Amino acid sequence: MQSNRILLTAGSGKTSTRIAEMLTAQGYHVRKAMRSPRSGHPAVPEVRFDWYQPETFAAASAGMDTIYLVAPVMDMQPEKVMVPFIQQALAGGTRRLVLLSSASIEADGPVFGTVQQFIMENAPEWTILRPSYFMQNFTEAAHGHAIRTGAGITTATGDGRLGFVDAEDIARVAVHALTDKQPHNTDHIITGPESLSYGEAAAIISRLSGLDVQHHHVSEEHLQDLLLTAGMQPDYARFFAGLDTRIRTEGIEDQVTDTVLRVTGQPPRSLEDFIRNNLHWYAPVPQ
């Protein structure tokens, strides 16, 4: 199986970087597709790729048996660029596709839904990864920045719960989906070991970091305004804020699955363990 050639889109992203490390350690031939490949000789070969530049598709997918698909950021209709690439890759001999989607989105849902459906109907071998919200949001992303500046965590989720999951666990499931001899041909809802509200997550971070981290619940409209101010496109800001409301009112993320343990043989990491091992993110910023 080490002869299998695997392309990772979003090559510098949270999951693709981790997947690349795991796959190369196992001897697989890996190629990262990214907008700005590095010069020189990176440990993993990189190729220029842009969802909005179809002329980059052929070189990226050439000779690839398996492709890991990460949708373009903040695009409400990614199928317009993803489906043509998928069609080209399948016509060129790619057999297995693994798509990073979301636990909140079904095959008939918005954003990733159309792409999911197309893959399920057209790829000989496929897996849809549907993780809950990344634990890395509390360290590397917007919530992490807000925590470090004392602003706390702001959402419209109220007491709604989520199965926060470590990107490392998502990557471990992805590696199996990409390399197992028997194709999974299913969707995997991927969560951590417990479902927590943002308030409970804030309490864990406070206790372990020594910071006073508060969760601030705001209305969907207020959150949408904050996202717009941060530079998010209006349609995506509306969609994203709406997910928070559904988390609060419908419990769409309030679930815990055995996917990580069942697929990888190892239990998923808890948020407490994740924060304890990432306390360096909360160190004071040197003046």
ChimeraX attribute file (.defattr): number of C-alpha atoms within 10 A of each C-alpha:
attribute: neighborCount
match mode: 1-to-1
recipient: residues
	/A:1	9
	/A:2	12
	/A:3	9
	/A:4	15
	/A:5	19
	/A:6	26
	/A:7	29
	/A:8	27
	/A:9	27
	/A:10	23
	/A:11	28
	/A:12	18
	/A:13	13
	/A:14	16
	/A:15	23
	/A:16	23
	/A:17	17
	/A:18	20
	/A:19	25
	/A:20	25
	/A:21	14
	/A:22	16
	/A:23	19
	/A:24	15
	/A:25	9
	/A:26	10
	/A:27	12
	/A:28	17
	/A:29	17
	/A:30	23
	/A:31	22
	/A:32	24
	/A:33	26
	/A:34	20
	/A:35	18
	/A:36	13
	/A:37	16
	/A:38	12
	/A:39	7
	/A:40	7
	/A:41	8
	/A:42	9
	/A:43	10
	/A:44	15
	/A:45	15
	/A:46	23
	/A:47	22
	/A:48	16
	/A:49	24
	/A:50	19
	/A:51	20
	/A:52	13
	/A:53	10
	/A:54	13
	/A:55	11
	/A:56	17
	/A:57	21
	/A:58	14
	/A:59	13
	/A:60	24
	/A:61	28
	/A:62	15
	/A:63	16
	/A:64	23
	/A:65	20
	/A:66	26
	/A:67	26
	/A:68	26
	/A:69	20
	/A:70	20
	/A:71	20
	/A:72	17
	/A:73	9
	/A:74	16
	/A:75	15
	/A:76	15
	/A:77	16
	/A:78	21
	/A:79	20
	/A:80	14
	/A:81	18
	/A:82	22
	/A:83	16
	/A:84	14
	/A:85	19
	/A:86	23
	/A:87	15
	/A:88	16
	/A:89	24
	/A:90	21
	/A:91	10
	/A:92	15
	/A:93	14
	/A:94	24
	/A:95	17
	/A:96	25
	/A:97	28
	/A:98	26
	/A:99	23
	/A:100	21
	/A:101	25
	/A:102	20
	/A:103	21
	/A:104	18
	/A:105	17
	/A:106	17
	/A:107	18
	/A:108	12
	/A:109	13
	/A:110	15
	/A:111	22
	/A:112	24
	/A:113	18
	/A:114	20
	/A:115	26
	/A:116	26
	/A:117	15
	/A:118	16
	/A:119	23
	/A:120	19
	/A:121	10
	/A:122	14
	/A:123	18
	/A:124	14
	/A:125	20
	/A:126	26
	/A:127	25
	/A:128	26
	/A:129	23
	/A:130	20
	/A:131	26
	/A:132	27
	/A:133	20
	/A:134	21
	/A:135	23
	/A:136	21
	/A:137	15
	/A:138	24
	/A:139	21
	/A:140	12
	/A:141	12
	/A:142	14
	/A:143	18
	/A:144	20
	/A:145	18
	/A:146	16
	/A:147	24
	/A:148	18
	/A:149	12
	/A:150	13
	/A:151	16
	/A:152	18
	/A:153	21
	/A:154	20
	/A:155	20
	/A:156	25
	/A:157	27
	/A:158	20
	/A:159	17
	/A:160	22
	/A:161	22
	/A:162	27
	/A:163	26
	/A:164	30
	/A:165	27
	/A:166	24
	/A:167	22
	/A:168	20
	/A:169	25
	/A:170	28
	/A:171	22
	/A:172	21
	/A:173	22
	/A:174	27
	/A:175	20
	/A:176	17
	/A:177	28
	/A:178	27
	/A:179	19
	/A:180	12
	/A:181	9
	/A:182	10
	/A:183	16
	/A:184	19
	/A:185	18
	/A:186	13
	/A:187	20
	/A:188	25
	/A:189	21
	/A:190	28
	/A:191	31
	/A:192	29
	/A:193	20
	/A:194	18
	/A:195	23
	/A:196	20
	/A:197	20
	/A:198	24
	/A:199	21
	/A:200	15
	/A:201	23
	/A:202	21
	/A:203	17
	/A:204	18
	/A:205	24
	/A:206	16
	/A:207	13
	/A:208	14
	/A:209	18
	/A:210	11
	/A:211	17
	/A:212	14
	/A:213	22
	/A:214	20
	/A:215	22
	/A:216	16
	/A:217	17
	/A:218	14
	/A:219	15
	/A:220	20
	/A:221	14
	/A:222	14
	/A:223	21
	/A:224	24
	/A:225	17
	/A:226	16
	/A:227	18
	/A:228	16
	/A:229	11
	/A:230	11
	/A:231	10
	/A:232	16
	/A:233	14
	/A:234	14
	/A:235	13
	/A:236	18
	/A:237	23
	/A:238	18
	/A:239	15
	/A:240	17
	/A:241	22
	/A:242	18
	/A:243	20
	/A:244	22
	/A:245	19
	/A:246	16
	/A:247	21
	/A:248	20
	/A:249	13
	/A:250	12
	/A:251	17
	/A:252	19
	/A:253	25
	/A:254	19
	/A:255	20
	/A:256	18
	/A:257	17
	/A:258	15
	/A:259	21
	/A:260	25
	/A:261	15
	/A:262	11
	/A:263	18
	/A:264	15
	/A:265	10
	/A:266	12
	/A:267	15
	/A:268	23
	/A:269	20
	/A:270	19
	/A:271	24
	/A:272	14
	/A:273	11
	/A:274	17
	/A:275	22
	/A:276	15
	/A:277	11
	/A:278	15
	/A:279	14
	/A:280	11
	/A:281	17
	/A:282	19
	/A:283	11
	/A:284	9
	/A:285	8
	/A:286	4
	/A:287	3
